[in-house]
Amino acid sequence: MNILRPAWLPTAIVGLTALAAWFLTLSPSLAGLRTLGPFAVLIAAAGLTWWFNRGRSFAIAASLLAAFAASLAWPGKPVYTVLTVLVPLNALLAMISTERGARHGAGWRWLALLALEAVLVNWIGRGPLSGSSEAGFFEHWALRSPPTPLVGRLAFAAAFAAALCWRAWPDFTPLQVGNAGALAAFFIAAEWARLPNIFAAFMAAAGAILIASLLQESHRLAFHDELTGLRGRRALDERLRSLLGRYAVAMVDVDHFKKFNDTHGHAIGDQVLKLVGARLAEVGGGGIAYRYGGEEFSVLFPGSDLAEALPHLEALRASIEQYRMAVRSESRPKKADVGVKQRGEATPGKTLSVTVSIGAAEPDGEALRAPGQVVKAADEALYRAKQSGRNRVSR
């Protein structure tokens, strides 16, 4: 369910758009929203993706904005057919390209490409091909439309698969899922292009999905730690401010972490932090784990007192101590099949044992009332645990 969570918002936007397009009818006085609404949303999507320097999302938003403008400037089958091919091809190109951001030169390349495509669309809309929709070039079986021509459907399928199954897998971050959701909304708009209200509604939905996904992604980066996947310190501070009643806080520190980095390198240090983070995420007793900073973590037990939290902290400490982390040799083959063949012949690799020290505290009348004071008391208990020999829980 956690993996599918980023897909809920795009799905909800598409669903609500379908209900609105089916049941709501714009009054004549509001008919202008059919044009201004999608323009406003798509301009906002392109501007925000540019501002947040998200190259792939900017390419999709800018392509959708250009496509909507072209569909109004040159209505008709030839331009429609070209747009249903160019937009997914642009998205596919964005997916297979390295993410270089939208600013600092990368975005201007997309704008240059869109300018060239605008010249092509203008030539088709005004040139000799504009009159060949009844017979000829645009009546070929692969380009016949509407609905979306076969070439456009193939391009969309490739772009959607690249966005969802390649770029989003396996993390399924909100923005990557949002890119796929925006493509799906554009495909629905293209399938219903004969109905202007539905076409405009789903073009606006595509922009709304990009905006919502960008906000989700920004929230995730602000409140979650990228390395360990745990909630970050800002999330802990917000949760502490909202606490009422009893609770317990534990501060967790990796023992001799600097030695890990100095001896084995920062890559192994990152693996140690990931290991500890994964164990902390499984803490029992209703505990919630956070990355506090550096090699320090925190565990919050809302609704529990210290006596209830201590057994779970001791079990957490023991599970980390008992885990043996394998260290891969630099000469280990990168290909899995070659590595499997050599395992029986090569000397077993090194294993590392990781331990943590834990300090815990709870509110204690007037002396420890504020959450900041409780965290400070837990930090002092952590210091006592380290002074007593490390790899232990102190209160």
C-alpha positions in Angstrom: 0.0 0.0 0.0 2.9 2.4 0.7 4.2 1.8 -2.8 0.8 2.6 -4.4 0.2 5.7 -2.2 1.7 8.2 -4.7 -0.8 6.9 -7.3 -3.9 7.8 -5.2 -3.8 11.5 -5.9 -3.4 11.3 -9.8 -6.1 8.6 -9.8 -8.4 10.8 -7.7 -7.9 13.8 -10.0 -8.7 11.8 -13.1 -11.7 10.3 -11.4 -13.1 13.6 -10.3 -12.4 15.1 -13.7 -14.4 12.3 -15.3 -17.3 12.9 -13.0 -17.2 16.7 -13.5 -17.0 16.3 -17.3 -19.9 13.9 -17.4 -22.3 15.6 -15.0 -21.5 19.3 -15.1 -22.4 21.6 -17.9 -20.8 25.1 -18.1 -23.3 27.9 -18.5 -22.8 30.3 -21.5 -21.4 32.9 -19.2 -18.7 30.5 -18.0 -17.8 29.0 -21.4 -14.5 30.9 -21.4 -13.3 28.6 -18.6 -13.0 25.8 -21.2 -10.1 27.8 -22.7 -8.8 29.8 -19.8 -8.9 27.0 -17.2 -6.6 24.6 -18.9 -4.3 27.4 -20.0 -4.0 28.7 -16.4 -3.3 25.2 -14.9 -0.8 24.2 -17.6 1.1 27.5 -17.4 1.3 27.0 -13.6 2.5 23.5 -14.1 5.2 24.5 -16.5 6.3 27.4 -14.3 6.5 25.4 -11.2 8.4 22.5 -12.8 10.8 25.1 -14.2 11.1 26.8 -10.8 11.7 23.5 -9.0 14.2 22.5 -11.7 12.5 19.2 -12.7 13.5 18.6 -16.2 11.3 15.6 -17.2 8.2 17.1 -15.6 8.9 20.4 -17.3 9.2 18.7 -20.7 5.8 17.1 -20.2 4.1 20.3 -18.9 5.6 22.4 -21.7 4.5 19.9 -24.3 1.0 19.8 -23.0 0.8 23.6 -22.9 2.0 23.8 -26.4 -0.3 21.1 -27.6 -3.4 22.8 -26.0 -2.5 26.1 -27.6 -1.9 24.5 -31.0 -5.3 22.6 -30.8 -7.0 26.0 -30.4 -5.0 27.8 -33.1 -5.3 25.1 -35.7 -8.4 22.9 -35.0 -8.8 20.0 -37.3 -7.7 16.4 -37.9 -4.2 16.9 -39.3 -2.9 19.0 -36.4 -4.8 16.8 -33.9 -3.0 13.7 -35.3 0.4 15.3 -35.2 -0.1 16.4 -31.6 -1.2 13.0 -30.4 2.1 11.7 -31.7 4.5 14.5 -30.7 3.4 14.9 -27.1 4.0 11.2 -26.1 7.2 11.2 -28.2 8.5 14.3 -26.2 7.6 12.5 -23.0 9.4 9.4 -24.2 12.5 11.4 -25.1 12.4 13.0 -21.6 12.1 9.6 -19.9 15.1 8.1 -21.8 17.2 11.2 -21.3 19.4 11.9 -18.2 17.7 14.2 -15.7 19.6 17.5 -16.0 17.0 19.8 -14.6 14.9 22.4 -16.3 17.1 25.4 -15.7 20.8 26.1 -16.4 20.6 25.4 -20.1 18.7 22.0 -20.1 15.2 23.6 -20.3 16.2 25.8 -23.2 16.9 22.7 -25.2 13.3 21.6 -24.7 12.0 25.0 -25.6 14.0 25.0 -28.8 12.6 21.5 -29.6 9.1 22.8 -29.0 9.7 25.8 -31.2 10.8 23.5 -34.1 7.7 21.4 -33.5 5.6 24.5 -33.5 7.0 25.4 -37.0 6.0 21.9 -38.1 2.5 22.1 -36.7 2.0 25.6 -38.3 3.1 24.2 -41.7 0.7 21.3 -41.3 -2.1 23.5 -40.1 -1.7 26.1 -42.9 0.2 24.2 -45.6 -0.7 21.7 -48.2 -1.3 18.8 -45.8 -4.2 20.6 -44.1 -6.4 19.7 -47.0 -5.5 16.1 -47.2 -7.4 14.8 -44.2 -10.2 13.2 -46.3 -7.8 11.2 -48.5 -4.1 10.8 -48.6 -1.5 11.2 -46.0 -3.7 11.4 -42.8 -6.0 8.6 -44.0 -3.2 6.0 -43.8 -4.3 3.2 -41.5 -1.5 4.1 -39.0 -2.5 7.8 -38.8 -6.3 7.6 -39.2 -8.0 9.5 -36.4 -9.8 10.4 -34.2 -9.7 8.8 -31.8 -5.9 8.6 -31.2 -4.2 7.1 -34.2 -2.2 3.9 -33.9 1.1 5.7 -34.1 0.1 7.9 -31.2 -1.1 5.0 -29.1 2.2 3.2 -29.6 4.1 6.3 -28.7 1.9 6.8 -25.6 2.3 3.2 -24.5 6.1 3.5 -24.8 6.2 6.8 -22.9 3.8 5.6 -20.2 5.8 2.4 -19.7 9.1 4.3 -19.5 7.6 6.8 -17.0 6.0 4.2 -14.7 7.9 1.0 -15.1 11.4 2.4 -15.7 11.8 5.8 -14.1 9.3 5.3 -11.2 10.4 1.7 -10.4 11.1 0.7 -7.7 10.7 3.7 -5.4 7.5 5.1 -7.0 8.1 8.7 -5.9 5.2 11.1 -6.3 6.7 13.1 -9.1 7.6 10.1 -11.2 4.1 8.7 -10.8 2.7 12.1 -11.5 4.5 12.2 -14.9 2.8 8.9 -15.8 -0.5 10.2 -14.5 -0.3 13.4 -16.6 0.4 11.2 -19.7 -2.7 9.1 -18.9 -4.8 12.2 -18.6 -3.6 13.5 -21.9 -4.4 10.2 -23.5 -8.0 10.4 -22.2 -8.2 13.9 -23.5 -7.0 12.8 -27.0 -9.5 9.9 -27.0 -12.4 12.4 -26.4 -11.1 15.2 -28.5 -14.4 15.4 -30.4 -16.0 16.8 -27.2 -14.3 20.1 -26.4 -15.5 20.2 -22.8 -14.0 16.7 -22.0 -10.8 17.5 -24.0 -10.3 20.8 -22.0 -11.1 19.1 -18.7 -8.6 16.4 -19.0 -5.9 18.7 -20.3 -6.4 20.7 -17.2 -6.3 17.5 -15.2 -2.9 16.6 -16.7 -1.5 20.0 -15.5 -3.2 19.6 -12.0 -1.6 16.1 -11.6 1.8 17.6 -12.3 1.3 20.4 -9.8 0.0 18.1 -7.1 2.7 15.6 -7.6 5.4 18.3 -7.5 3.9 19.5 -4.1 3.9 15.9 -2.9 7.5 15.4 -3.9 8.6 18.7 -2.2 6.8 17.6 1.0 8.5 14.2 0.8 12.0 15.7 0.4 11.3 18.2 3.2 10.0 15.7 5.7 11.7 12.4 4.8 15.4 11.4 4.7 16.5 10.3 1.2 19.2 7.9 2.4 17.3 5.8 4.9 13.7 6.4 3.9 12.8 7.4 7.4 11.0 10.6 8.4 13.3 13.5 8.9 14.0 15.9 11.8 11.4 18.4 10.6 8.7 15.7 10.8 9.8 14.9 14.3 9.6 18.5 15.4 6.1 18.9 14.0 4.9 15.6 15.7 6.4 16.7 19.0 4.6 20.0 18.9 1.3 18.1 18.4 1.7 15.6 21.2 -0.8 15.5 24.1 -0.6 13.2 27.1 2.1 10.7 27.8 4.9 9.8 25.4 8.5 8.6 25.3 11.5 9.7 23.2 14.6 7.8 22.4 17.8 9.0 20.8 19.8 6.4 18.9 23.5 6.8 17.9 25.6 4.4 15.8 28.7 3.4 17.8 32.1 4.2 16.3 30.5 5.5 13.1 33.5 7.7 12.3 35.7 4.6 12.5 33.4 2.9 9.9 33.9 5.8 7.5 37.6 6.2 8.0 38.3 2.4 7.7 35.8 1.3 5.0 34.9 4.5 3.2 31.7 6.6 3.1 29.9 4.1 0.9 30.1 1.5 3.7 29.1 4.2 6.1 25.9 4.9 4.1 25.2 1.2 4.1 25.5 1.2 7.9 23.0 4.0 8.1 20.6 2.3 5.8 20.9 -0.9 7.9 20.2 0.9 11.1 17.3 2.9 9.5 15.7 -0.3 8.2 15.9 -1.9 11.7 14.5 1.3 13.3 11.6 1.3 10.9 10.5 -2.1 12.3 10.6 -1.1 16.0 7.6 -2.4 17.9 5.3 -0.8 20.5 3.9 1.8 18.2 7.3 3.5 17.9 8.0 5.9 15.0 11.6 6.2 13.7 13.2 9.4 12.5 16.6 10.4 11.1 17.7 13.1 13.4 20.9 14.0 11.6 24.3 12.4 10.8 24.5 9.0 12.5 21.9 9.9 15.0 18.3 8.7 15.0 15.2 9.2 17.1 12.3 7.0 18.0 9.0 8.5 19.3 6.5 6.4 21.3 3.3 8.5 21.3 0.8 7.3 23.9 3.4 5.1 25.7 5.4 5.8 28.8 9.1 5.0 29.3 8.5 1.7 31.0 6.4 0.5 28.0 9.0 1.7 25.5 12.2 0.3 27.1 11.6 -3.4 26.1 11.1 -2.5 22.5 14.2 -0.3 22.5 16.2 -3.2 24.0 14.9 -5.6 21.3 15.8 -3.0 18.7 19.4 -2.7 20.1 19.8 -6.5 20.1 18.5 -6.9 16.6 21.0 -4.4 15.3 23.9 -6.1 17.3 23.0 -9.5 16.0 22.9 -8.5 12.3 26.1 -9.1 10.2 26.6 -6.9 7.2 28.6 -8.3 4.4 31.2 -6.1 2.9 31.7 -6.6 -0.8 35.2 -6.9 -2.1 36.3 -4.3 -4.7 37.4 -7.3 -6.9 34.0 -8.9 -6.7 32.5 -9.3 -10.3 29.7 -7.0 -11.1 27.8 -9.6 -13.0 25.6 -11.7 -10.7 26.1 -15.0 -12.5 29.9 -14.7 -12.4 29.8 -13.8 -8.8 27.7 -16.9 -8.0 30.2 -19.2 -9.7 33.1 -17.8 -7.7 31.5 -17.9 -4.3 32.6 -21.4 -3.7 36.1 -20.7 -4.8 36.8 -17.3 -3.3 37.5 -16.5 0.3 34.4 -15.3 2.1 34.1 -11.5 2.3 34.3 -9.5 5.4 31.3 -9.0 7.7 30.8 -6.0 9.9 28.9 -5.9 13.2 27.1 -2.7 14.0 25.9 -1.6 17.4 24.0 1.4 18.7 23.7 3.3 22.0 20.2 4.4 23.0 19.1 7.1 25.5 15.4 7.4 26.4 13.3 9.9 28.4 9.7 10.9 29.0 7.9 14.0 30.3 8.4 14.3 34.1 6.1 16.9 35.7 7.4 20.4 35.7 11.1 19.4 35.2 10.5 17.9 31.7 7.3 19.3 30.3 8.3 20.8 26.9 9.1 18.3 24.1 12.5 20.0 23.6 13.4 19.3 27.2 12.4 15.7 26.8 14.6 15.3 23.7 17.5 17.0 25.6 17.0 14.5 28.5 17.0 11.6 26.0 20.2 13.0 24.5 21.8 13.2 28.0 20.8 9.6 28.6 22.4 8.6 25.3 25.6 10.3 26.5 25.5 8.2 29.6 25.0 5.0 27.5 28.1 5.8 25.6 30.1 6.6 28.7 29.1 3.3 30.2 30.6 1.3 27.3 28.2 1.8 24.4 25.8 -0.8 22.9 23.2 -0.3 25.6 20.0 1.4 26.5 20.1 4.1 29.2 17.3 6.2 30.8 
